[in-house]
């Protein structure tokens, strides 16, 4: 039912031009480096959005004039049954997916020729080449469909929001379980195993992305994935991880001390990031721009750095000279949905802002009700950035170099919540503890 409404939403964006169709190819099984190591199958997100089908080797056609939904299923043989299990009959497929017309994939070219479309809208050059290999006479458009489905996926339906709420509910549990379990001496991979266990135990089988499980100095590596270090007493532990529910992602980050007590320095850094998170979330509403939220977070982070004596000068000077980007080098957040970094962050014609820090913002547009975004400010002490800045005549006058050098082994802090934009503000789907006293109480038992 949800996929049917989503197909109608997409079709409403196209004129009912005679003989024009939409074609989309679903995902195939993938193997590791020409071996028989089979990766777990995950459907291509756009195809999943329009069909709800999480099986390989399907195709679809949508007729723009009649709104007929054609589904093309793979013709399985007995060998497939031996290796992969029961082969669905045509009746099974019809009952499960409810297309208007169901065909086997070997009939695709015949149906295309019978429809005789003036234009076939498809997602990309790879799919266009597939169609052209079938028949060189097809006239294929690779831009219009991508723009249209991105527009559709940017604003979630209530059904989609409910799936995201369920993903968030289970992810919240898994994050809390790791917080309850952490102790100095554990390894990052042990904590990852606890997180994964509580997801899988509740039926979530697919990570939404490569999670980050980072202890100590590793927490300043933005996309750290090695997951092999020991979590030492006195260190911070950063976990940025999430699983997906029926394709829809959750993406949560928390940072906390392994021994259950923030040092004064850790608490000051942490509270600065938390202040930025809480302040920016309160600003979320329809019409607000993501870049304005980012700069508001950057200003709060600079205020915290100044209180800690790590930077000097007025906040206006520090902003103008992009000092915030030395400590907060990534974007504030991104769209989230069927993909963790979901489509729709940059509408057609909107370019990135060529400015340190903010050039990596993954979404730059006014928010609308029904959009779902992450808010994830961070404050990091990255030697590669800071050493270069200390040696720079212009940047160094804003930095307390002697004090900063004592933070080179600190790592970093990031805190991330998942936010639905509502008609009158926001809904925060993330309820993993984030206040200092609450975190310390949970970890110390």
GISUL-V745579 format. One record per backbone hydrogen bond with DSSP energy under -1.0 kcal/mol. NH is the residue of the N-H (numbers start at 1). CO is the residue of the C=O. E is the energy in kcal/mol with one decimal. If there is no record, write none. Layout:
BEGIN
{{NH CO E} {NH CO E}}
END
This chain:
BEGIN
{{5 1 -2.0} {6 2 -2.0} {7 3 -2.3} {8 4 -2.1} {9 5 -2.1} {10 6 -1.9} {11 7 -2.9} {12 8 -1.9} {13 10 -1.7} {14 11 -1.6} {17 15 -2.8} {20 17 -1.6} {21 119 -2.1} {22 62 -2.6} {23 121 -2.9} {24 60 -2.1} {26 58 -2.8} {32 37 -2.1} {35 32 -1.3} {39 30 -2.5} {48 44 -2.4} {49 45 -2.4} {50 46 -1.6} {51 47 -1.6} {52 48 -2.1} {57 27 -2.3} {59 72 -1.8} {60 24 -2.4} {61 70 -2.2} {62 22 -2.3} {63 68 -2.2} {64 20 -1.8} {67 63 -2.4} {70 61 -3.0} {71 101 -2.8} {72 59 -2.7} {73 103 -2.8} {76 74 -1.0} {81 77 -1.4} {82 78 -1.8} {83 79 -2.0} {84 80 -3.2} {85 81 -1.2} {93 89 -2.2} {94 90 -2.7} {95 91 -2.4} {96 92 -2.4} {97 93 -2.6} {98 94 -2.0} {100 69 -1.4} {101 69 -2.0} {103 71 -2.7} {105 73 -2.5} {107 104 -2.1} {108 105 -1.5} {111 107 -2.3} {112 108 -2.6} {113 109 -2.6} {114 110 -2.2} {115 111 -2.4} {116 112 -1.9} {118 19 -1.3} {120 139 -2.7} {121 21 -2.9} {122 141 -2.6} {128 124 -2.0} {129 125 -2.7} {130 126 -1.6} {131 127 -2.0} {132 128 -2.6} {133 129 -2.1} {134 130 -1.1} {135 131 -2.1} {138 135 -1.6} {141 120 -2.6} {147 143 -2.0} {148 144 -2.2} {149 145 -2.9} {150 146 -1.8} {151 147 -1.8} {152 148 -2.1} {153 149 -2.6} {154 150 -1.4} {156 370 -2.6} {161 157 -2.4} {162 158 -2.1} {163 159 -1.7} {164 160 -2.2} {165 161 -2.3} {166 162 -1.8} {167 163 -2.2} {168 164 -2.6} {169 165 -2.4} {170 166 -2.0} {171 167 -2.3} {172 168 -2.8} {173 169 -1.4} {174 170 -2.2} {175 171 -2.5} {176 172 -2.1} {177 173 -2.3} {178 174 -1.7} {179 175 -2.1} {180 176 -2.3} {181 177 -1.3} {182 178 -1.8} {185 231 -3.6} {186 183 -1.8} {188 229 -2.7} {191 187 -1.7} {192 188 -2.2} {193 189 -2.0} {194 190 -1.6} {195 191 -2.2} {196 192 -3.0} {197 193 -2.4} {198 194 -1.9} {199 195 -1.3} {200 196 -2.8} {201 197 -2.9} {203 200 -2.1} {204 199 -2.2} {208 242 -2.5} {212 240 -3.0} {214 238 -3.1} {216 236 -2.8} {218 215 -2.0} {219 216 -1.8} {220 217 -1.7} {221 218 -2.1} {224 221 -1.4} {231 186 -3.5} {235 232 -2.0} {237 256 -2.9} {238 214 -3.4} {239 254 -2.7} {240 212 -2.7} {241 252 -1.9} {244 206 -2.5} {245 248 -2.9} {248 245 -2.2} {249 337 -2.8} {252 241 -1.3} {253 416 -1.2} {254 239 -2.1} {256 237 -2.1} {258 235 -2.6} {260 257 -1.3} {267 263 -2.9} {268 264 -2.1} {269 265 -2.1} {270 266 -3.0} {271 267 -2.9} {272 268 -1.5} {273 269 -1.8} {274 270 -2.7} {275 271 -2.6} {276 272 -1.8} {277 273 -2.6} {278 274 -2.9} {279 275 -2.3} {280 276 -2.4} {281 277 -2.5} {282 278 -1.6} {283 280 -1.1} {284 281 -1.3} {287 367 -3.0} {288 285 -1.8} {290 365 -1.6} {293 289 -1.8} {294 290 -2.4} {295 291 -2.2} {296 292 -1.9} {297 293 -2.2} {298 294 -2.5} {299 295 -2.0} {300 296 -1.8} {301 297 -2.3} {302 298 -2.1} {303 299 -2.1} {304 300 -2.0} {305 301 -2.3} {306 302 -2.4} {307 303 -2.1} {308 304 -1.9} {309 306 -1.2} {310 305 -2.4} {312 398 -2.2} {318 314 -2.5} {319 315 -2.4} {320 316 -2.6} {321 317 -1.9} {322 319 -1.8} {323 318 -2.4} {326 323 -1.4} {327 324 -1.3} {328 324 -2.3} {336 372 -1.9} {337 339 -1.9} {342 335 -2.3} {342 340 -1.2} {350 347 -2.3} {355 353 -2.0} {358 356 -2.0} {359 355 -2.1} {360 357 -1.2} {361 358 -1.7} {364 345 -3.3} {367 288 -2.7} {370 421 -3.3} {371 368 -2.0} {373 419 -2.6} {374 334 -2.3} {375 417 -2.1} {376 332 -3.5} {379 413 -2.6} {380 327 -2.4} {381 411 -2.3} {385 382 -1.1} {386 382 -2.5} {387 383 -2.8} {389 385 -1.9} {390 386 -2.6} {391 387 -1.5} {392 389 -1.1} {396 392 -2.7} {398 395 -2.0} {399 396 -1.6} {400 310 -2.2} {401 399 -1.2} {404 400 -2.6} {405 401 -2.2} {407 404 -2.3} {408 405 -1.2} {410 407 -2.1} {413 379 -2.4} {415 377 -1.6} {416 253 -2.3} {417 375 -1.8} {419 373 -3.3} {420 427 -3.0} {421 371 -3.0} {422 425 -1.7} {427 420 -2.3} {429 418 -2.5} {439 435 -2.5} {440 436 -2.6} {441 437 -2.1} {442 438 -2.1} {443 439 -2.6} {444 440 -2.1}}
END
